[in-house]
Amino acid sequence: MDNPILWALISIQVFMGAFDTLVHHEGTERLAWRASQKTELRLHGVRNLFYAVIFLCFGWFEPHGVFTIVLSAILVLEVFITLWDFVEEDLTRRLPGSERINHTLLALNYGAILALAAPYLWSWAFLPTALVPVSYGWWSVMATLSAIGVGLFSARDLVAAMRCDHLDCGNPAGLVTDMPPRQRVLITGGTGFIGRRLVQALVAGGHCVTVLTRNIETAATLSHPVRIITSLDQIHDTERFDAIVNLAGEPVANWFWTAKKRARIVESRVAATEALRMLIQRLRQKPECLINGSAIGWYGLRGDETLTETSGAEPAFVHDVCQAWEQAADKIAQSGVRVVILRIGLVLGVDGGMLARLLTPFEFCGGGVLGTGQQWMPWIALDDMIRVIAFSLARQDIDGVINATAPEPVRNVDFTQSLSRALQRPALLRFPGWLISGGLGKMGRETMLSGQRVVPMRLQQHGFAFVHPRLTPALFAMTGRKHDQSERRSQKAPSNGRSVTD
């Protein structure tokens, strides 16, 4: 089968398959952590296993006789599994356009591979049964590497399918039980990581939800019934909202902090909040409350100092962003609306945010400590974040700044150890600070190598009870593993002399 055209098509198939897996399945869709995709994960696992067999066979053997028939059956079965997979995907999730195009190209290319391979298979089928060793040089090496790659993802997807039953998100309505019934809530940023779960909880709780978004296609995947608007001008002066939740803003850590990027980060938040101020001014009945996002970056880079809502700030770009956003929200407070500013920590959940980006590298043993590992990571579980929002909406005695973080912040080294234990994978790597700083610049220094030791003093004073106050049990719950005493292991205490992960 020393046909360069056939091997070129196989190489193209490998490249497009890797792109589909890494960019779509692992990147944008994160299928391995979506309980709804159990069947799709099984199909991917079996198909990748077939591909591993196909690549190894094509690369190193000529299968004759019965072996040819077996290989031909695998090639045909792959077609049926792919068709089944296409149907399953359409029934269970909304595919991005790039994934649909890639699937079409993969199907066409696979058909061309079968057409070119068919004459070889036909002739081999009539030979005495044997596996005849062959070698095609670099083509065989490429086939071997491809077989190893798809084999690893096959095992991972099959394990992920079994894990789906344990990824219990619970009843979202239970997250907003603090709120009065039938509240009318306007949400900006409702298609983001926090916003999607908030919309789901409010809809499940029987509340009337309006979401402002520029992306109608993304909004179509939100929980329904929900009203979607693309401009605040679509809201009439006579409409009434009990509360507004403002989470809109340009993502902070998804690209280099160029001058234009930094300007968009600030302007997007200020402009959205200013637009809400103008809306509130023209509404005949003002909302009772505005929940406005901010972040623990407001405090700047503070080392080991314990920070509460009464602490001051230090200069940093992350502080400048939060300061501008909070000042825009303070103008709304002057109109008589109760304003709660949530300084949000690292929100953890398998559906998005920082944790979702770490799951794949950690699962494949690519996790590790960032820099010295001593930087603090104030965190909060996604569902606790939703409960904080509902709690703040319901409690009329709460206004001003609230630290939305769990009561026990952790250092990066402790976070790394906890996540590796939850995923049952070693995390032996260490990423030097100079590498992160040199590669990502100011963004890497402020968001990855520095941190704040923030605690939620005001939430605790008001009696808020965290479901996930400690990191290790929280990560075990998020990743579908049971955390009990047998899982607890002694760990090296951080520099402050106490362990904060358990």
C-alpha positions as CSV (number, residue, x, y, z in Angstrom):
1,M,0.0,0.0,0.0
2,D,2.9,2.3,-0.9
3,N,0.6,4.9,-2.4
4,P,1.7,8.5,-1.6
5,I,-1.8,9.9,-2.5
6,L,-3.5,7.5,-0.1
7,W,-1.0,8.3,2.7
8,A,-1.5,12.1,2.0
9,L,-5.2,11.6,2.5
10,I,-4.6,9.6,5.7
11,S,-2.4,12.5,7.0
12,I,-5.2,15.0,6.2
13,Q,-7.7,12.8,8.1
14,V,-5.3,12.8,11.1
15,F,-4.9,16.5,11.0
16,M,-8.6,17.3,10.7
17,G,-9.5,14.7,13.3
18,A,-7.0,16.2,15.7
19,F,-8.4,19.7,15.0
20,D,-11.9,18.5,15.7
21,T,-10.9,16.8,18.9
22,L,-8.7,19.5,20.4
23,V,-10.6,22.7,19.2
24,H,-14.2,21.5,19.3
25,H,-14.5,18.5,21.6
26,E,-11.9,19.6,24.2
27,G,-11.9,23.4,23.6
28,T,-15.2,25.0,22.9
29,E,-17.6,22.1,23.7
30,R,-15.7,20.3,26.6
31,L,-17.7,17.1,25.9
32,A,-15.9,15.0,28.4
33,W,-17.5,17.0,31.3
34,R,-21.0,17.3,29.9
35,A,-23.3,14.6,31.4
36,S,-25.7,15.0,28.5
37,Q,-23.1,13.7,26.1
38,K,-22.6,10.2,27.5
39,T,-23.7,8.4,24.3
40,E,-21.6,10.7,22.1
41,L,-18.5,10.0,24.3
42,R,-19.0,6.3,23.9
43,L,-19.3,6.6,20.2
44,H,-16.1,8.7,20.1
45,G,-14.3,6.2,22.3
46,V,-15.2,3.2,20.1
47,R,-14.5,5.1,16.8
48,N,-11.1,6.3,18.1
49,L,-10.3,2.7,19.1
50,F,-11.1,1.6,15.6
51,Y,-8.8,4.4,14.2
52,A,-6.0,3.2,16.4
53,V,-6.3,-0.3,14.9
54,I,-6.6,1.1,11.4
55,F,-3.5,3.3,11.7
56,L,-1.3,0.6,13.2
57,C,-2.4,-1.9,10.6
58,F,-1.9,0.4,7.6
59,G,1.4,1.5,9.0
60,W,3.1,-1.8,9.7
61,F,1.2,-4.7,8.2
62,E,-0.5,-6.1,5.1
63,P,-3.5,-8.0,6.5
64,H,-4.2,-11.0,4.3
65,G,-7.2,-13.4,4.2
66,V,-9.3,-13.3,7.3
67,F,-7.4,-10.3,8.7
68,T,-8.4,-8.4,5.6
69,I,-12.0,-9.2,6.2
70,V,-11.7,-8.1,9.8
71,L,-10.0,-4.8,8.8
72,S,-12.6,-4.2,6.1
73,A,-15.4,-4.7,8.6
74,I,-13.8,-2.2,11.0
75,L,-13.6,0.3,8.2
76,V,-17.3,-0.1,7.3
77,L,-18.3,-0.1,11.0
78,E,-16.6,3.3,11.3
79,V,-19.0,4.7,8.8
80,F,-22.0,3.5,10.7
81,I,-20.6,4.9,14.0
82,T,-19.9,8.2,12.4
83,L,-23.5,8.4,11.0
84,W,-24.8,7.5,14.4
85,D,-22.6,10.2,16.0
86,F,-23.9,12.8,13.6
87,V,-27.4,12.1,14.6
88,E,-26.6,12.0,18.3
89,E,-24.8,15.4,18.1
90,D,-27.7,17.0,16.4
91,L,-30.1,15.7,19.0
92,T,-28.1,16.6,22.1
93,R,-26.2,19.8,21.4
94,R,-25.9,22.8,19.0
95,L,-22.9,22.3,16.8
96,P,-20.8,25.4,15.8
97,G,-20.5,26.0,12.1
98,S,-16.8,25.2,12.0
99,E,-17.5,21.8,13.5
100,R,-20.2,21.0,10.9
101,I,-17.8,22.0,8.1
102,N,-15.0,19.9,9.6
103,H,-17.3,16.9,9.9
104,T,-18.3,17.2,6.3
105,L,-14.7,17.4,5.2
106,L,-13.8,14.4,7.4
107,A,-16.6,12.3,5.8
108,L,-15.6,13.2,2.2
109,N,-11.9,12.5,2.9
110,Y,-12.7,9.2,4.6
111,G,-14.7,8.2,1.5
112,A,-11.7,9.0,-0.7
113,I,-9.5,6.9,1.6
114,L,-11.8,3.9,1.3
115,A,-12.0,4.3,-2.5
116,L,-8.2,4.2,-2.8
117,A,-7.7,1.4,-0.2
118,A,-10.4,-0.8,-1.7
119,P,-8.3,-2.4,-4.5
120,Y,-5.6,-3.3,-2.0
121,L,-8.1,-4.9,0.4
122,W,-9.8,-6.8,-2.4
123,S,-6.5,-8.3,-3.6
124,W,-5.3,-9.1,0.0
125,A,-8.6,-10.9,0.8
126,F,-7.8,-13.7,-1.5
127,L,-4.4,-14.4,-0.1
128,P,-3.6,-16.9,2.6
129,T,-4.4,-15.5,6.1
130,A,-1.4,-13.7,7.5
131,L,-0.2,-10.4,8.9
132,V,2.8,-9.5,6.7
133,P,5.1,-6.9,8.3
134,V,5.8,-3.9,6.1
135,S,7.3,-0.4,6.6
136,Y,6.7,2.8,4.8
137,G,9.3,4.9,6.6
138,W,8.0,8.2,7.9
139,W,4.4,7.3,6.9
140,S,4.6,4.3,9.3
141,V,6.0,6.6,12.1
142,M,3.1,9.1,11.5
143,A,0.6,6.2,11.6
144,T,2.1,5.0,14.9
145,L,2.0,8.4,16.6
146,S,-1.6,8.9,15.3
147,A,-2.6,5.5,16.7
148,I,-1.1,6.4,20.1
149,G,-3.0,9.7,20.1
150,V,-6.4,8.3,19.2
151,G,-5.9,5.4,21.5
152,L,-5.3,7.8,24.5
153,F,-8.4,9.8,23.6
154,S,-10.4,6.5,23.1
155,A,-9.6,5.4,26.7
156,R,-10.3,8.9,28.0
157,D,-13.7,9.2,26.3
158,L,-14.8,5.8,27.5
159,V,-13.9,6.7,31.0
160,A,-15.6,10.0,30.7
161,A,-18.8,8.3,29.5
162,M,-18.8,6.2,32.7
163,R,-18.2,9.4,34.7
164,C,-21.2,11.2,33.3
165,D,-23.6,9.5,35.7
166,H,-21.7,11.1,38.6
167,L,-21.6,14.6,37.2
168,D,-24.7,15.6,39.1
169,C,-25.5,19.3,38.8
170,G,-28.4,19.1,41.2
171,N,-31.7,20.9,41.0
172,P,-30.8,24.5,39.8
173,A,-34.0,25.9,41.3
174,G,-32.5,25.1,44.8
175,L,-29.9,27.7,44.2
176,V,-32.3,30.6,44.3
177,T,-34.7,29.6,47.1
178,D,-33.7,32.8,49.1
179,M,-35.5,34.9,46.5
180,P,-39.2,36.0,46.7
181,P,-41.3,34.2,44.1
182,R,-41.9,35.4,40.6
183,Q,-39.2,38.0,40.4
184,R,-38.6,39.9,37.2
185,V,-34.8,39.9,36.6
186,L,-32.8,41.5,33.8
187,I,-29.4,40.0,33.2
188,T,-26.5,41.3,31.1
189,G,-23.8,38.7,30.4
190,G,-26.4,36.0,30.6
191,T,-24.6,33.8,28.0
192,G,-21.3,33.7,30.0
193,F,-20.2,31.0,32.4
194,I,-21.8,32.5,35.5
195,G,-24.8,34.0,33.6
196,R,-25.8,30.7,31.9
197,R,-26.1,28.9,35.3
198,L,-27.9,31.9,36.8
199,V,-30.4,31.9,34.0
200,Q,-30.9,28.2,34.4
201,A,-31.5,28.6,38.2
202,L,-33.9,31.5,37.8
203,V,-36.0,29.9,35.1
204,A,-36.2,26.6,37.1
205,G,-37.2,28.6,40.1
206,G,-40.2,30.1,38.2
207,H,-38.8,33.7,37.8
208,C,-39.2,35.8,34.7
209,V,-35.9,36.4,33.1
210,T,-34.8,38.8,30.4
211,V,-31.3,38.4,28.9
212,L,-29.5,41.2,27.1
213,T,-27.0,39.7,24.5
214,R,-25.5,40.5,21.1
215,N,-25.2,36.9,20.2
216,I,-28.7,35.5,19.4
217,E,-27.3,32.1,18.3
218,T,-25.6,31.6,21.7
219,A,-28.6,32.8,23.6
220,A,-30.7,30.1,21.8
221,T,-29.0,27.5,24.0
222,L,-30.1,29.1,27.3
223,S,-32.7,27.6,29.5
224,H,-36.2,28.6,28.5
225,P,-38.6,30.3,28.8
226,V,-36.4,33.3,28.7
227,R,-36.8,36.6,26.9
228,I,-33.9,37.6,24.7
229,I,-33.2,41.2,23.7
230,T,-30.3,42.7,21.8
231,S,-30.6,46.3,23.0
232,L,-31.9,48.0,26.1
233,D,-33.9,50.2,23.7
234,Q,-36.3,47.2,23.3
235,I,-37.4,47.7,27.0
236,H,-40.3,50.1,27.3
237,D,-40.4,52.7,30.0
238,T,-43.5,51.1,31.6
239,E,-41.8,47.7,32.1
240,R,-40.9,46.6,35.6
241,F,-37.9,44.7,36.9
242,D,-37.4,43.7,40.4
243,A,-33.7,43.3,40.0
244,I,-30.9,43.7,37.5
245,V,-27.7,41.5,37.4
246,N,-24.9,43.1,35.4
247,L,-22.2,40.6,34.5
248,A,-21.3,41.9,31.0
249,G,-17.8,42.6,30.0
250,E,-14.9,41.7,27.7
251,P,-13.1,38.5,28.9
252,V,-10.0,39.4,30.8
253,A,-7.7,36.4,30.4
254,N,-8.4,35.1,26.9
255,W,-5.8,37.2,25.0
256,F,-2.7,39.3,25.4
257,W,-3.2,42.6,27.1
258,T,-2.5,44.9,24.1
259,A,-3.5,48.5,24.4
260,K,-6.7,47.8,22.4
261,K,-7.5,44.8,24.5
262,R,-7.0,46.7,27.7
263,A,-9.3,49.5,26.4
264,R,-12.0,47.0,25.5
265,I,-11.8,45.3,28.9
266,V,-12.5,48.6,30.6
267,E,-14.9,50.2,28.1
268,S,-17.1,47.2,27.8
269,R,-17.8,47.1,31.5
270,V,-18.2,50.9,31.9
271,A,-20.4,51.2,28.8
272,A,-22.7,48.4,29.8
273,T,-23.2,49.8,33.3
274,E,-23.7,53.3,32.0
275,A,-26.4,52.0,29.6
276,L,-28.1,50.4,32.6
277,R,-28.0,53.7,34.4
278,M,-29.7,55.4,31.5
279,L,-32.3,52.6,31.4
280,I,-33.1,52.9,35.1
281,Q,-33.5,56.7,34.7
282,R,-36.2,56.3,32.1
283,L,-38.1,53.4,33.8
284,R,-41.2,54.7,35.5
285,Q,-40.6,52.1,38.3
286,K,-37.0,51.6,39.3
287,P,-35.7,48.1,40.2
288,E,-35.2,47.4,43.8
289,C,-31.7,46.1,43.4
290,L,-28.7,46.0,41.0
291,I,-26.1,43.3,41.4
292,N,-23.0,44.5,39.7
293,G,-20.0,42.4,38.9
294,S,-16.4,43.2,39.9
295,A,-13.5,41.1,40.9
296,I,-11.0,40.5,43.6
297,G,-8.5,42.1,41.3
298,W,-9.7,45.4,42.8
299,Y,-7.3,44.9,45.7
300,G,-4.3,44.8,43.4
301,L,-1.3,42.5,44.1
302,R,-1.1,42.1,47.8
303,G,1.0,39.0,48.6
304,D,0.0,37.2,51.9
305,E,-2.1,40.0,53.4
306,T,-5.6,38.9,54.4
307,L,-8.1,41.1,52.6
308,T,-11.7,41.9,53.6
309,E,-14.1,44.4,52.1
310,T,-12.6,47.1,54.3
311,S,-9.1,46.7,52.8
312,G,-7.5,49.2,50.5
313,A,-6.1,48.7,47.0
314,E,-2.7,48.7,45.4
315,P,-1.9,49.8,41.8
316,A,-2.4,47.2,39.0
317,F,-4.3,47.0,35.8
318,V,-6.8,44.6,37.3
319,H,-7.5,47.2,39.9
320,D,-8.0,49.9,37.3
321,V,-10.6,47.7,35.5
322,C,-12.6,46.9,38.7
323,Q,-12.3,50.5,40.0
324,A,-13.8,51.9,36.7
325,W,-16.6,49.3,36.8
326,E,-17.5,49.9,40.4
327,Q,-17.5,53.7,40.0
328,A,-20.0,53.3,37.1
329,A,-22.2,51.2,39.4
330,D,-21.9,53.8,42.2
331,K,-23.7,56.3,40.0
332,I,-26.7,54.0,39.9
333,A,-26.7,53.9,43.7
334,Q,-27.1,57.7,43.7
335,S,-30.5,57.3,42.0
336,G,-31.9,55.4,45.0
337,V,-31.4,51.8,43.8
338,R,-29.8,49.4,46.2
339,V,-26.5,48.4,44.6
340,V,-24.5,45.3,45.6
341,I,-21.0,45.1,44.1
342,L,-19.7,41.5,44.0
343,R,-15.9,41.2,44.0
344,I,-15.8,37.8,42.5
345,G,-12.9,35.3,42.9
346,L,-12.0,32.4,40.6
347,V,-15.4,30.7,39.9
348,L,-14.9,27.0,39.6
349,G,-17.0,24.6,37.6
350,V,-16.5,22.0,34.9
351,D,-18.6,23.9,32.4
352,G,-16.4,26.9,32.0
353,G,-14.0,29.4,33.5
354,M,-10.4,28.6,34.7
355,L,-11.1,25.0,35.9
356,A,-12.6,23.9,32.6
357,R,-9.5,25.1,30.8
358,L,-7.3,23.0,33.2
359,L,-9.2,19.8,33.1
360,T,-7.8,18.4,29.8
361,P,-4.1,19.1,30.5
362,F,-4.5,17.8,34.0
363,E,-6.2,14.6,32.8
364,F,-3.3,13.9,30.4
365,C,-0.8,14.5,33.2
366,G,0.1,18.0,31.9
367,G,-0.8,19.9,35.0
368,G,1.6,21.7,37.3
369,V,2.5,24.5,39.6
370,L,2.7,28.1,38.2
371,G,5.8,30.0,39.2
372,T,6.6,29.6,42.9
373,G,3.1,28.2,43.6
374,Q,2.8,30.5,46.6
375,Q,0.4,33.0,45.0
376,W,-3.1,33.0,46.6
377,M,-6.1,31.8,44.6
378,P,-9.4,33.1,46.1
379,W,-12.0,30.8,44.6
380,I,-15.7,30.0,44.8
381,A,-17.8,27.1,43.4
382,L,-20.2,28.1,40.6
383,D,-23.3,27.1,42.4
384,D,-22.2,29.0,45.5
385,M,-21.7,32.0,43.3
386,I,-25.3,31.7,42.1
387,R,-26.5,31.4,45.7
388,V,-24.5,34.5,46.6
389,I,-26.3,36.4,43.9
390,A,-29.7,35.2,45.0
391,F,-28.8,35.9,48.6
392,S,-27.8,39.4,47.8
393,L,-31.0,40.0,45.8
394,A,-33.2,38.8,48.6
395,R,-31.5,40.6,51.5
396,Q,-32.5,44.2,51.6
397,D,-30.0,44.9,54.4
398,I,-27.1,44.1,52.0
399,D,-25.5,46.8,49.8
400,G,-22.1,48.0,48.8
401,V,-19.1,45.7,48.3
402,I,-19.3,42.0,49.0
403,N,-16.4,39.6,48.5
404,A,-17.8,36.6,46.5
405,T,-15.2,34.0,47.5
406,A,-15.1,30.9,49.6
407,P,-13.9,31.4,53.2
408,E,-10.7,29.5,52.6
409,P,-8.5,30.8,49.8
410,V,-5.6,28.5,48.7
411,R,-2.2,28.8,47.3
412,N,-1.5,27.7,43.7
413,V,0.5,24.7,44.9
414,D,-2.4,23.5,47.1
415,F,-4.9,24.0,44.2
416,T,-2.7,22.0,41.9
417,Q,-2.4,19.1,44.5
418,S,-6.2,19.1,45.1
419,L,-7.1,19.0,41.4
420,S,-4.6,16.3,40.7
421,R,-6.1,14.2,43.5
422,A,-9.6,14.8,42.2
423,L,-8.7,13.7,38.7
424,Q,-6.4,10.9,40.0
425,R,-3.5,12.2,37.9
426,P,0.0,13.2,38.9
427,A,0.8,16.9,38.5
428,L,4.6,16.9,38.5
429,L,5.3,19.8,36.1
430,R,6.4,23.3,37.2
431,F,6.0,26.3,34.9
432,P,8.7,28.9,35.7
433,G,7.5,32.4,36.3
434,W,9.9,33.8,33.7
435,L,8.3,31.6,31.1
436,I,4.7,32.7,31.9
437,S,5.7,36.3,32.3
438,G,7.7,36.3,29.1
439,G,5.0,34.5,27.1
440,L,1.9,36.3,28.4
441,G,3.4,39.6,29.7
442,K,1.5,41.7,32.1
443,M,-1.6,39.4,31.9
444,G,0.5,36.4,33.0
445,R,2.1,38.4,35.9
446,E,-1.1,39.8,37.3
447,T,-3.6,36.9,36.7
448,M,-1.4,33.8,37.0
449,L,1.7,34.7,39.1
450,S,0.1,37.1,41.6
451,G,-3.0,36.8,43.7
452,Q,-4.9,38.1,46.6
453,R,-5.8,36.4,49.9
454,V,-9.4,37.5,50.0
455,V,-12.0,36.3,52.6
456,P,-15.8,36.9,52.5
457,M,-16.2,38.8,55.8
458,R,-19.5,40.5,55.0
459,L,-21.2,37.3,53.6
460,Q,-20.2,35.5,56.8
461,Q,-21.5,38.3,59.0
462,H,-24.8,38.2,57.2
463,G,-25.0,34.4,57.9
464,F,-24.5,33.1,54.3
465,A,-23.7,29.4,54.4
466,F,-21.3,28.0,51.8
467,V,-22.1,24.6,50.4
468,H,-18.5,24.3,49.3
469,P,-16.3,26.1,51.8
470,R,-13.2,24.0,51.2
471,L,-11.4,23.3,48.0
472,T,-10.7,19.6,47.9
473,P,-14.2,18.4,48.7
474,A,-15.5,21.0,46.2
475,L,-13.3,19.7,43.4
476,F,-14.2,16.1,44.1
477,A,-17.9,17.0,43.9
478,M,-17.4,18.9,40.6
479,T,-15.5,16.1,39.0
480,G,-17.9,13.4,40.1
481,R,-15.7,11.7,42.7
482,K,-16.6,10.8,46.2
483,H,-14.5,12.5,48.9
484,D,-14.3,10.8,52.2
485,Q,-11.7,10.2,55.0
486,S,-9.9,7.6,53.0
487,E,-9.1,10.2,50.3
488,R,-7.5,12.6,52.8
489,R,-3.8,12.5,52.7
490,S,-1.3,14.6,54.6
491,Q,0.2,17.4,52.6
492,K,3.1,19.7,53.1
493,A,1.8,22.8,54.7
494,P,2.2,26.1,52.8
495,S,4.5,28.8,54.0
496,N,2.0,30.2,56.5
497,G,2.1,26.9,58.4
498,R,-1.3,25.5,57.7
499,S,-2.9,23.5,54.9
500,V,-6.0,25.0,53.4
501,T,-7.0,22.4,50.8
502,D,-8.8,20.0,53.2
